[in-house]
Structures are given as C-alpha cells and as structure tokens.
Amino acid sequence: MKEIINQKIVKGQEILYFGKSLFAVCLVLGSLCLIGYLTTRMKEFAIGGYMLLIFGTFLNLLVILGLLIYGFVYRSRLNECLKAIGILLINIPIAILYTAIGLNSLH
C-alpha cells in the first residue's frame, strides 16, 4: 500500500515538474530575447522573440490541452494537472508585458 501511495506522489511531482520546466524554458528564452534586443538593438533578437511568442503559444496550448485530457481521463491526477496548467498560465501576463516593452522600445 505504501508503494502505491509513493508512486502517486511521484507521478504528481512529475506532472508539476513538467509544467514548471516548460514555464522556465519559455521564461528564460523570452527574457534572453528581450534583454538581448534591449542591450544590442539587433533585430534578430526581436524576430526571435516574436517567433518564440508564436511557437511558445502553440506549444503551451498543446500542453494545456494534453494536461486537461490526461486529467479528465485519470481523475486522480486532475489536481496536479490543474496546478501545472496554472503555472503555465503565468506565462501569459509575462508575455504581454515583454511584448509591450519590446514594441515600445522599437520606436
């Protein structure tokens, strides 16, 4: 019985770790693009940032959809999936802020 409980805890931690990792990757790449553009004014950083915005949005939406489906199929994991989705959703206001800063610095 104790082994089953430990497996459930590990599985929940894996889901949260995945959400945190994807959040961190998107945050770091977005920050690199923004800081790179602000310090060097190289258009490549701005283009990279916009490409990250497009592909990152697509990737995050796919992961959120996958987590929702997984959580509804395996009801015991729904809480962990929703927590991971909440972590991923933190990227939205950050992306909006970075986009506003980037667009304002273009002028």
C-alpha positions in Angstrom: 0.0 0.0 0.0 2.8 2.4 0.9 4.4 1.8 -2.5 1.2 2.7 -4.3 1.0 6.0 -2.4 4.6 6.7 -3.2 4.0 6.1 -6.9 1.1 8.5 -6.8 3.2 11.2 -5.2 6.0 10.7 -7.7 3.6 10.8 -10.6 2.1 14.1 -9.3 5.5 15.6 -8.9 6.4 14.6 -12.4 3.4 16.5 -13.8 4.2 19.6 -11.8 7.9 19.3 -12.7 7.0 19.2 -16.4 4.8 22.3 -16.0 7.4 24.2 -14.1 10.1 23.2 -16.6 8.1 24.3 -19.7 7.3 27.6 -17.9 11.0 28.1 -17.1 12.2 27.4 -20.6 9.7 29.8 -22.1 10.5 32.5 -19.5 14.3 32.2 -20.0 14.1 32.2 -23.8 11.7 35.2 -23.7 13.9 37.0 -21.3 17.0 36.4 -23.4 15.3 37.7 -26.5 14.0 40.8 -24.7 17.3 41.6 -22.9 19.3 40.8 -26.0 17.3 43.2 -28.1 17.2 46.0 -25.5 21.0 45.8 -25.0 22.2 45.3 -28.6 19.2 46.6 -30.7 19.8 43.7 -33.1 16.6 42.9 -35.0 17.4 39.2 -34.8 16.5 39.2 -31.1 13.2 40.9 -31.8 12.4 38.4 -34.6 13.4 35.5 -32.3 11.1 36.9 -29.6 8.1 37.1 -31.9 8.8 33.6 -33.2 9.0 32.4 -29.6 5.7 34.1 -28.9 4.0 32.3 -31.8 5.6 28.9 -31.2 5.5 29.2 -27.5 1.8 30.0 -27.5 1.1 27.0 -29.7 3.3 24.7 -27.6 1.8 25.9 -24.3 -1.8 25.5 -25.7 -1.0 21.9 -26.8 0.5 21.0 -23.4 -2.5 22.6 -21.6 -4.9 20.6 -23.8 -2.9 17.5 -23.2 -2.9 18.0 -19.4 -6.6 18.6 -19.4 -7.3 15.5 -21.4 -4.9 13.5 -19.1 -6.5 14.9 -16.0 -10.0 14.1 -17.1 -9.1 10.5 -18.2 -7.1 9.9 -14.9 -9.3 11.8 -12.4 -6.8 11.1 -9.6 -4.3 13.3 -11.4 -6.6 16.2 -12.3 -5.5 18.3 -9.3 -1.8 18.0 -10.3 -2.7 18.7 -14.0 -4.6 21.9 -13.0 -1.7 23.1 -10.9 0.7 22.6 -13.8 -1.7 24.4 -16.1 -1.9 27.3 -13.6 1.9 27.5 -13.6 1.9 27.6 -17.4 -0.7 30.3 -17.5 1.7 32.6 -15.6 3.5 33.0 -18.9 0.5 34.9 -20.4 0.9 38.2 -18.5 4.7 37.9 -18.7 4.5 37.6 -22.5 2.1 40.5 -22.7 4.5 42.6 -20.6 7.5 41.6 -22.7 5.7 42.3 -25.9 4.7 45.8 -24.7 8.2 46.6 -23.6 9.6 45.3 -26.9 7.1 47.2 -29.0 7.7 50.4 -27.1 11.4 50.1 -27.5 11.1 49.8 -31.3 10.3 53.5 -31.6 
